[in-house]
Each structure stands twice: as C-alpha cells, then as structure tokens.
C-alpha cells in the first residue's frame, strides 16, 4: 500500500480540480488488490483543525498481515457552511450495484464540491 500512497502523492497537486483528483484515485484502483474495498465519505468533521471542516474522502482499504487493514486516504477539505452541512455519507463499493467512481461523479455532493474552492488536501496511509 505504500506504492499507492506514493502514487497519489506524485500525481495529486495543490489546486488540482476535484474531478482530476477523483480520476487519479480511480486510476490507482484499476490495479486490484486482493480483498480491497473502496470507501467514499463526506461530512463535516473536526480533523485537521480545531474548527469543523467539510470533507470529501476516498479511502482504499486492503488487509495487512495481522488481520487488520491498511488504508490509503485522499481527504479534501472545504470551509464548513450551511450549504454543505446537508451532505453526510459513508458508502463502500461493495454496497453498490454500480462502479463507485461512477456513483461519486453522479452524486449531489460531488456536483456541489467541484464548484467550491477547497482549503487543503491530505494524502496519508494508516493501519487499523
């Protein structure tokens, strides 16, 4: 999964359009990993600052050797507002009939977020 992290860090730049970041994450996931899952999440959280921020997250999860999971995250942060407080979801690819990236691009939250200016992007790897 460290290769996934490096791939995202090489390809994604500050101020890149949201559509491009999602396309790069999709490219990353074209090479399957056994038992992987992909998560799409949105909501307002207090994660990188003391103030709540609205966040879109893409997570690629795969099992590690210890029966836990590696997770590569792409988190995109926006100013929290009344407009985006209505968006809150957590959707795994296995719960969908369609491709998760098609689902993301067709979602209301994606349509909203791609028209907004984001504050920060965070790419990281963690183990559960």
N, C-alpha and C positions, 0 to 999 in steps of 0.2 A: 504493500500500500504506500510505501514511501515513494515509489515511482509515480503513483497517482498524485501525491502531494507536489512533487517536483514538476510534473506535467502542468498542473494548474498554475503553479507559481511562475513558470516560464511563459505561459500563454496569456494569462489574465493580467491586465494592466489597470492602473487607476484611471478613472474616467472613461473606461470602455462601456459601450451601451449594454444594458441588461440583456438584450437579445443575443449579443455576441458571447457574453459570459455563459448563458444557458447552452448555447451551441457548443462551446468548448467543453463544458461539463458533459454534454451528450457525447461528444467525440471520445472523451475519456472512457465512458461507459460502453462504447462499442466493442471493446475487447473484454469479454465476460470473465468474471472471476467466479469460481465455484461458490454456490450458496450466497451470492451477494444480494443485497437489497438496496433500493434507492428510495430516499425519503425527500419529500417536498414539504416544507413547513413555512408558515407565515404567522406573524403576530407581533404584538408589542411586548418587549421584554426589557429588563434591566440587565444587560450582559457586558457591554464594553465600556459603559459609563454609569454614573450614578443616576442619570436621567434616563427614563424609558425611551427606547428607540424602536421604531417599526423595523422588522427584519424579514427578509426572504432568505431561506436556507435550502441548499441542496446538499444531501449527505449520501455518500456511497459507503455502505457497510459490508464488511466481509469478516468471516470468522478468523480468529487467530489460533495459535497452537494451544492456548489454555482454555478453550471452550468459552472465550469471551469474544469481543469484536473489535476490529479496527474501524474507525470512522474517519473519512476524509470529508471535511466541511468546506463549503463555499457559503459564507454568510455576507449578505449585502444589507447595509444599514441605512435607514432613512429617518428623517425627523418624524417623531410621532405626532399625529394630528387627529382631529375628529374624523377626517376623511378616511384615514387608514385604520382606525380602531375597529371598524366593522370586519376587517379581514383577520381570520384566525383559523388555521387548519394544520393538520398533520396527516399527510397521505403517503402511504407506502406503495411502491409499484406493484407489489403482489395483490393489492386490494383493488386494482383497476383492470378493466377489460381491455383498455387501450394502452398504447405506449405512454409512459409517464411524461415524456418530454412533449408529446402532443397535448396531453392533459394540461401541463403547465402553460404552454403557449396559448391555449384556449381559455384559460382561467381569467376571471374578473380581476383577481389580484395582480396577475401579470400585466394585463391591459392597463391597470392603474399605475403600477410601479414603473413600467417602461416610459411613462410620461413624466415621471418625477426625477429630481436630481438626488442621487444618493450621497450620503456623507462619508461612508467608508466601506471597504471590502476586507474581509478577514478570511484567510485560507489556512487551515490547520489540520493536523492529524491528532486523534486521541484514541485511547483504548478504553473500553467499558469495563 
